Amino acid sequence: MTHFAHSPSPRRTLLALACLGGLAAPVAALAQSAAEPGPSLALSADGSLVVDTRAKLAWPRCVEGMQWNGRSCTGTPLELDYVQAQAHAQARWKAEGVPWRLPRAAELRRLVDKSASTPGLDARLFPAAPSGWYWASNTNVQGGLAGNQYNYGNVERAQRQVQGGESLDSTRVNQRFAVDLQTGDIRSDAAKFSKLHFRLVRTYTDQ
């Protein structure tokens, strides 16, 4: 499993980029919005889904690879690369006839309970959930990801140094978004071949 270093917590503190030249995967993170409305989460009638009633989204209570047994989540969480996670979503959609997909970063971050003394997922809603970084489907920085961005000019120079002159555009082809479900941090430079956990989501209907 690929582990990422957590970004600093102060909202206006920029990431020190001087050390990027010696890293295999340069760090580029996005600052959290200073004010983001919390979700309104509720259980479905059968208890198998968590419904975000504001965003009209439905989430399985278990991370992919685990199963809801009526009381908790059992089994082994999947850790897949980005392409494999997308293929898994498509396969589940086909098998169940339900349009499951990878969530966007802003959608995934809504699950983090920032009001708790220790931020993270509410274990009553999402039992036995592994911590760490999860895949998101964003390809650009839009849709509720307000906040200061880090200096991508410095990141680009670091990437060229590490990768022997490869351009930033070429590098981005191999990078995807990920969200830390412990802190709500978002990053856009997760290597798509990293093995991460992931959750699926679909539009919620009460039918």
N, C-alpha and C positions, 0 to 999 in steps of 0.2 A: 504494500500500500504506500502511495506517495503522501508524505506529510508536508504541510505548508506551515511556515512560520506565521504567527499571528501578527497583524498590523497593530501599531500603537493605538491606544484608546483615545487620546485627546483629539477632538474633532479637527482642530486647526494645525496639528503637528504634521509636517510633511515627512514622508519616509526618506531616510538617509540612503541616497542612491550610490554613494561612493564605493560601496562594497560590491556592487552588482557585477563588476568585471570578473570576479572569481567564482560566480555562481553558474551552475549549469542551466538553471531556469530563472532568469531575472524576475524580480518581484515588481508587479504593478498592481496596486490596489485602488479601490474607490472609497472615498470617505462616506460615512453614513450621513443621511439627511438629518439635519438638526431637529426637525419636527416631522414625524411621520405618524399618521393615525394608526392605532392598533387595530387588529382584526376583531371581528365578532365571530368566535368559533363555537360551534355547537355540534353535538353528535347527531347522526342520522337516526331514524326510527329504529333500525335494527342494530345500531351501535357499531357498524363496520366502517363507517366513514366519519371524517371530520369535515364539517361544512363551514366554509367562510361565507357567512351570509351577506357580507358587504360586497365582496368581490365575486360572489356567485360561483364559487369553486368548490369541488368536492375532492377530498384527499383520502386515500386508504390510510387506516390508522397505523399500518405497518410499513416499514421501509421495504423496498423490493427485495425479494428473497425470503422474507418472513411472512407468516400467515396469522391471521386473527382467529383465535379459537373460541371467541366469545367472552374471554376474560383478559387475555394478554396476547402478545405477539411471540410466536415461537419460530424456530428455524434459524438459518444462518443468513445474515444480510449479504446481498450480492455486492461485489466490488468489481466494476467493469470500466473499460475505457469509454470515451464519449460515443464513438460509433456503435459500440456494443450496447450501450444504454439506449441509444435511439432505436436500434434494432429490436431491443427487448420491448420498448414501448409499442412499436408497430406490431410485434407478435402478440402482445396482450390485447391490443385493440382488435386484431383479427380473430383471436380466440374467443373473446367475450362479446364482441360486437359493440364495444363501448370505446369512444374516442380518447383513450388515454394518451398522454404526451408528457415530455419533460417540461417542467415549469420554467417560466421566465424568472430571472433573479429577483425582481421586485415581488413577484407572487410568493416565491419560496421564503423570502425574508419576512413576510407577514406572519409566518408561523412562529417566529421567535418571540417569546414572552419577555419583553424588556422591562416589565414592571416587577418581575420577580427579584428577590434578593440575589439569586444567581441566575442570570439570563440564560435562556435556552428554550427547548421545547417543553411544553407542559406534559409531564410524564403521565398524567391522568388521561390525556387525550392521545398521546403517542407513546405507549409503553415500550420499554426495552429498546429505545431508539439509540443507535450508535451516534457518538458525537463526531465532529469533524466536518470536512468539506464535502458538499454535495453538488452534483452537476446541475447547471441551469442552461437554458437553450438560447440565451441572448447572443446576438451577433453584433450588437452595437450598444452604446450607452444611451438608452432612451427609456421612457415609460416609468417615471417615478424614481429614478436613480439620481435625484438631485444631490449636489454636494461638490466640494472641491475635488478636482482630479489631480493626480500627480503628474510630474513633468515627463511627458512621453518623449520629448527630445532626448533627455538623458537616458531613458529606457532604450530608445532606438540605438544610441551610440553603444550602450552596454551590450545589446543584442548582437550588433555587428561585430564587436570585439570577441564575444564568446563564440559566435557561430561562423567566424572566418569570413565576414563580409556579407552574410546573408541579409537581405533587405527586411525592413520592418513588415512590409506587406506580405512577404513570403513567410515570415515568422508567424504572423497572425493567422495564417491558414491552419497552423498547428496548435492554436490556442483557443480556449473556450472559457466561458464564465463558470464560476463556482461560488457557492455561498456557504459560509461557516454557520451551521445551525446552532452553535453554542453562543456566538456573539452577534450574528447578523451581518458580519463583514462580507463584502462582495469583492471578488477579484476577477479580472478579465484575462489573466495570463496563464490559466491552468493548462498545462500541456494535455492535448486531447488523448494522448496514450496513457495518461495517469489512470490508476485504478481507484475510483471513488464510489461511495455509496450514492444512491439516487432515490428520489420519490417521484411518483407519477401523479398527475392531476387531470381533471376533466371539468368541463362546465357543469355546474350543478342545476339539475331540474328536480322538482319535487314529485315527478311522476314515477 
